């Protein structure tokens, strides 16, 4: 019977190997709340599960992340939900937003936890070969976001990288799909949408939010979610989060 994987077992094994190689006591690998955790998780992945850019940046594949997370967790359920599908005038293919939710229990004991992630794919951010399959590609992105949230990683997946730059005009308004995506994400992190758009931005209706502000708010919510998971929110971010709680 193979030994059950856990964070402690993996750390002990790696430290033991280092001691054998160097003959000296090395610093233990970082914990999820410590700096260097993302790099450590990436080091556990196979080379085929890492996309390396020309400038040396590493982006994990979704399949590779799933392999790694099963070293630490047992997956109880893994489900996807199509949040929206729409086609803008002039677009040859639709834009799709998918939410993925995963429920896990730690291999070394503990209660189950639930993690979610959203992905949006459309002509504005997808390569031509994948344009006919926006929902399938959005699901892959959503899974990757759920996995990185679960593992507490400060990195995007390979599937979240786009070769098409996202250009947003200051006059552009938030789309229906973006409203639904923002509402879904706010529900995931227990944030009140009305309080979020009003705080610091003065919007009274979510329909009035500009596309630029939407992207900034969504990125900030991602940062808050990451900070909550890693338990390293700054006092300023913690105070802001409490002020927009649902």
matplotlib code that plots the C-alpha trace (Angstrom):
import matplotlib.pyplot as plt

x = [0.0, 1.4, 1.9, -0.8, 0.3, 0.0, 1.8, 3.8, 4.9, 6.0, 7.9, 9.6, 10.6, 12.1, 14.0, 15.3, 16.6, 18.3, 20.0, 21.3, 22.7, 24.2, 24.9, 23.7, 20.4, 18.4, 15.5, 12.2, 10.0, 7.4, 3.9, 0.9, 0.9, 4.6, 6.5, 7.7, 4.7, 3.7, 7.3, 7.3, 4.1, 5.3, 8.5, 6.3, 4.9, 6.2, 7.9, 5.1, 2.6, 4.5, 4.3, 7.5, 7.4, 10.3, 11.0, 11.2, 7.8, 6.1, 2.4, 0.9, -1.6, -5.0, -4.4, -1.0, -2.7, -5.2, -2.5, -0.7, -3.8, -4.7, -1.4, -2.9, -6.6, -9.3, -11.9, -15.4, -17.2, -16.2, -19.0, -19.4, -22.2, -22.7, -23.4, -24.1, -23.7, -24.3, -23.2, -22.4, -23.3, -20.7, -19.0, -18.8, -19.0, -20.5, -18.9, -19.4, -18.8, -18.6, -18.3, -16.5, -16.9, -14.7, -15.3, -12.3, -11.0, -7.4, -5.6, -4.1, -7.4, -9.8, -13.1, -14.2, -13.9, -15.5, -13.7, -14.9, -13.5, -14.9, -13.7, -14.9, -14.1, -15.1, -13.7, -12.0, -9.6, -9.4, -7.3, -9.0, -8.8, -10.8, -13.4, -16.1, -15.8, -16.2, -18.0, -15.6, -12.6, -14.3, -14.8, -11.1, -10.2, -12.8, -11.3, -7.8, -9.0, -10.7, -7.6, -5.3, -7.7, -7.7, -3.9, -3.3, -1.2, -0.3, -0.1, -2.3, -2.8, -1.6, -5.2, -5.7, -3.0, -4.2, -2.3, -5.0, -4.6, -7.7, -8.5, -11.1, -12.3, -13.1, -16.6, -17.3, -20.0, -20.1, -21.8, -24.6, -22.2, -19.7, -22.5, -23.4, -19.8, -19.3, -22.4, -21.3, -17.8, -19.2, -21.5, -18.5, -16.5, -19.5, -19.4, -22.3, -22.3, -24.0, -21.5, -18.6, -19.6, -20.6, -17.4, -14.8, -16.5, -20.0, -22.0, -25.6, -26.5, -24.2, -25.5, -23.7, -20.3, -17.7, -15.9, -12.6, -13.8, -15.3, -11.9, -10.2, -12.9, -12.7, -8.9, -9.1, -11.7, -9.2, -6.5, -8.8, -9.8, -6.2, -5.4, -8.3, -7.1, -3.5, -4.5, -2.2, -4.6, -3.2, -5.1, -6.2, -7.6, -9.2, -11.0, -12.2, -13.4, -15.4, -17.0, -18.4, -19.4, -22.8]
y = [0.0, 3.4, 6.0, 8.6, 12.0, 15.0, 18.4, 17.1, 13.9, 15.8, 18.4, 15.7, 13.8, 16.8, 18.0, 14.5, 14.4, 17.8, 16.6, 13.6, 15.7, 18.5, 17.0, 20.1, 21.3, 23.2, 25.6, 23.7, 24.4, 27.2, 26.7, 28.0, 31.2, 31.9, 33.5, 31.0, 28.7, 29.2, 28.4, 25.3, 23.9, 24.6, 22.6, 19.6, 19.5, 17.6, 19.6, 18.8, 20.4, 23.8, 26.3, 28.3, 31.7, 33.3, 35.6, 32.7, 33.0, 29.7, 29.0, 25.7, 23.7, 22.9, 19.2, 19.6, 21.6, 18.8, 16.2, 18.3, 19.1, 15.4, 15.0, 17.1, 16.7, 14.1, 15.5, 15.0, 16.7, 18.8, 20.6, 23.3, 25.7, 27.9, 31.4, 33.0, 32.7, 35.7, 37.0, 40.6, 42.3, 41.7, 38.8, 35.5, 33.4, 33.7, 34.6, 32.2, 32.4, 29.3, 28.8, 25.7, 24.5, 21.9, 20.3, 18.6, 17.1, 17.2, 13.8, 14.3, 15.0, 17.9, 19.2, 19.6, 23.0, 24.4, 26.5, 28.2, 30.0, 31.7, 31.8, 33.9, 33.1, 35.0, 36.4, 39.2, 36.8, 33.5, 32.2, 31.5, 27.7, 27.7, 30.3, 27.7, 26.2, 29.1, 27.2, 24.3, 26.7, 28.8, 25.7, 24.9, 28.4, 28.2, 24.9, 26.5, 29.5, 27.1, 25.0, 28.0, 29.5, 26.1, 25.8, 29.4, 30.1, 33.5, 32.6, 32.3, 29.0, 28.6, 28.7, 32.1, 33.6, 35.3, 36.3, 38.9, 42.0, 43.2, 46.8, 48.7, 52.1, 54.5, 55.0, 51.2, 50.0, 46.8, 44.0, 41.7, 38.8, 40.8, 41.8, 38.2, 37.3, 40.0, 39.0, 35.3, 36.2, 38.5, 35.7, 33.4, 35.8, 37.0, 40.5, 42.8, 44.0, 47.3, 48.2, 47.2, 49.5, 52.4, 52.3, 54.6, 54.7, 56.2, 53.9, 53.4, 50.8, 48.0, 48.7, 52.1, 50.6, 51.2, 48.2, 49.6, 49.9, 46.4, 44.9, 46.8, 45.7, 42.0, 42.0, 43.5, 40.8, 38.2, 39.8, 39.8, 36.2, 35.2, 37.1, 35.6, 32.1, 32.8, 34.7, 37.6, 40.4, 43.8, 45.9, 48.2, 45.4, 43.7, 46.9, 47.4, 43.8, 44.2, 47.4, 45.6, 42.3, 41.0]
z = [0.0, -1.0, 1.6, 1.8, 0.5, 2.8, 3.1, 6.1, 4.3, 1.2, 3.2, 5.3, 2.2, 0.4, 3.4, 4.0, 0.4, 0.8, 3.9, 2.1, -0.7, 1.3, 4.6, 6.3, 7.7, 5.1, 5.6, 5.4, 2.4, 2.9, 4.2, 2.3, 4.3, 3.6, 0.7, -1.8, -1.5, -5.2, -6.4, -4.2, -5.6, -9.2, -8.3, -7.6, -11.1, -14.1, -16.8, -19.2, -16.9, -16.9, -19.7, -19.8, -21.6, -23.5, -20.5, -18.1, -16.4, -15.5, -15.8, -14.7, -16.8, -15.3, -15.6, -13.8, -10.9, -10.5, -10.2, -7.5, -5.5, -5.2, -3.3, -0.5, -0.9, -1.8, -4.2, -3.0, -5.9, -8.9, -10.8, -13.4, -14.0, -17.1, -15.8, -19.1, -22.9, -25.2, -28.6, -29.2, -32.4, -35.0, -33.1, -35.1, -31.9, -28.5, -25.2, -22.3, -18.6, -16.4, -12.7, -11.3, -7.8, -6.1, -2.7, -1.0, 2.3, 3.3, 3.0, 6.5, 8.1, 8.6, 7.5, 3.9, 2.2, -1.0, -3.6, -6.7, -9.7, -12.8, -16.4, -19.4, -23.0, -26.1, -29.3, -27.3, -25.5, -27.3, -30.1, -33.4, -33.2, -29.9, -30.9, -31.7, -28.2, -25.7, -23.0, -23.0, -22.8, -20.2, -18.0, -18.3, -17.1, -14.3, -13.1, -13.1, -11.1, -8.6, -8.2, -7.7, -5.1, -3.3, -3.3, -2.5, -5.5, -6.8, -10.4, -13.5, -15.4, -19.0, -20.1, -18.6, -20.7, -23.9, -27.0, -27.7, -25.6, -23.8, -24.8, -22.8, -23.7, -20.9, -22.4, -22.5, -20.1, -18.1, -20.1, -19.0, -18.8, -16.7, -14.4, -13.8, -13.4, -10.8, -8.9, -8.9, -7.7, -5.0, -3.7, -3.6, -1.3, 0.6, -0.7, -1.3, -4.9, -4.1, -1.4, -3.7, -6.5, -4.2, -2.1, -3.6, -7.0, -6.3, -8.5, -7.4, -10.0, -11.3, -14.8, -14.7, -13.9, -16.6, -18.2, -16.9, -13.3, -13.6, -14.5, -11.7, -9.1, -10.3, -10.1, -6.6, -5.5, -6.7, -4.6, -1.5, -2.0, -2.3, 0.9, 2.8, 1.8, 2.7, 5.9, 5.0, 4.2, 5.0, 7.7, 4.9, 2.8, 5.8, 6.8, 3.2, 3.0, 6.2, 4.9, 1.8, 3.4, 2.5]

ax = plt.figure().add_subplot(projection="3d")
ax.plot(x, y, z, "-o")
ax.set_aspect("equal")
plt.show()
